[in-house]
């Protein structure tokens, strides 16, 4: 039975999913399971899945009817049919670095009682093809950052950095791993949660049907019982896309989180401000 | 618990080469008189063949039912045990109904199952199915004239080759002797009658430690083994003759038949080597 199950969520992005699977096929370890969980694609996603079926020891595909944005339900489908002990959740537009699964496996074996946030940087779209990943993934990944200056890349339209860097520059530590101090830190695009933690705190909350927020809410549930760590090695790059969270969605999501976890909020203070962030950091106080 | 509060998950494994019949069972589910928000459908493709899986997925995509679809190109190699188990793992509702992909069911099927589970929440409910001659049925006909189709197929016919003509469900005596509300003792014969083409079972019983779902190491005889496990664990069956289904006749290759005979002998050997079991079986079922 594999230790790690990689659960890849996707929706009508067959080409990008191909890149993601190619990066998974280029991992330095082989003994992990891949579960592709589809939120209702109607494109050639199943064809892409089939074309990679011989590249992994275990590969599963689960599709749910397209009834709007149901990322959490899709992730829960993946958990249900996976066999691993540690669930690595990635979005289909994340290309994991070659050592990412090895890093997740090592971290889980060292301490199975924590969640791990994986690093990612944004990579402009259109700059990478399957053959690039297939033939030169190691070199591309290690030299990825200079490519951000490509002339077709308009950084103003996207978030260039990992959002977490703005909040404390935690990835600048020389140590690969630090205890993660913020409750809002885990990002759903690339993270690992051991199955026993998920069983204890609950799987993804399917009430989150807007883009974003589900990871923050899950983080709060985990933070009440278990620590987070992060890893640069368990990192990857994110094929960038325009931000989909509009302000109204963002407020609605935060209202849901507040209603569910009022203990984490200071009444009357606005959300997402520096003060609020510092407040979180101080409260956890590691 | 009223009838209309029972939530059901319908699990349909699709064996290799039977994808085209899936349209019929989905058509008969589309006209169920049970409120659609109380049930879901899980289709599990039991084939390593990509084209088959894609056809299956396209069929699923064209329906407007609450369906999820699972395909694992590497894992499903047995007689449907693993695919049914995958469906049961992902099921969200407390009561499971297993239907074969080549059956058509009456429009009240889900209501009858719900009634049965309301009255007997710890019982396995077994429906019947008659073998129908090979025929061409349009999904629209299944929706509009299910009863007529069944009656046409059950009318007296010259039986030169009975297998190729009408076959009434061989378990008819069980249904004639019992009513849905009367507890049936189970026993030597009833476990053999526990065919999984039209059966309902509470999820907690299905995953009982002494049952643990369907056996995944058999190429035939999954039904019998499942029935035996249930009986040995002390669970009882209820045969409901209102749960009528038509099973479209399909042929078996010689190799399949030989394999089936071997499996049956192995099952008998396996279970009858236990004297206590033998005694219980004879005394209750004889």
Interface residues (C-beta under 8 A of the other chain):
Chain A: X42 X46 X47 X49 X50 X53 X57 X58 X59 X60 X61 X62 X63 X64 X65 X67 X77 X80 X81
Chain B: X50 X53 X54 X57 X60 X61 X65 X66 X67 X68 X69 X70 X71 X72 X73 X74 X75 X86 X89 X90
